[in-house]
Amino acid sequence: MKVFFIFINRLILSVMGAFVFDRRFTLGLMAFLLFWMPAVSQTDAVPVDTIVVTDFDRIDPVYVSASMDAAKRREYLILKRRVIKTMPYAKMAAMKMKAMEDKLQTIQGRRERSKYVKQCEESIKKMYMDQLKNLTIGEGQVLMKLLHRETGKTSWEIMRNYRGTGEAIFWQAFGSIYGHSLLTEYDPVLDYQIENIIKLERLE
């Protein structure tokens, strides 16, 4: 696993050269940090005459017939777009995380492991950098929650465990400039609207 996170760190540094002054940089950083994944485009509309509430025991969506004012409707639709756009990243992150760990366990020798990681790095940079760097800060905030939902780990835990507390502190401070936190967690009760959207749109 150390080899894998060395690769992630190298990739982060390469991205920094292009996006360090871009307010969207931190999201690109975090997406790369938490295991690359292809985006999946999904769109849908939400009925304007319904709102979503939650049965907290089951975390299932329940519809209530009511009018939603313009501000609330806009807020909901923005959140929905963010969830639909970023959920595929989080799901693929969990799968890629396990696949990478399993593959590295089968490779003997430091040189061969490094070679494998290098090949992954080049492929990822070629295929996904343009997609990831265009995500917005708002989408990034949702993605951070979904990554924790799917992987069971916060960005802080991953950085601290594999790169050390000092580096975790650095990226936490850097990310805070752009409105992100490595400590972001997902709570299906507190984040009930996100959980409802996931279930309503069948994103699981």
Buried (B, 14 or more C-beta within 10 A) or exposed (E): EEBBBBBBBEBBEEBBEEBEEEEBBBBBBBBBBBBBBEBEEBEEEBEEEEBBEBEEEEBEBEEEEEEBEEEEBEEBBEBBBBBBBBBBBBBBBBEBBEEBEEBBEEBEEEEEBBEBBEEBBEEBBEEBBEBBBEBEBBBBBBBBBBBBBBBEBBBBBBBBEBBEEEBBBEBBEBBEEBEBBBBBBBEBEEBBBBBBBBBBBEBE
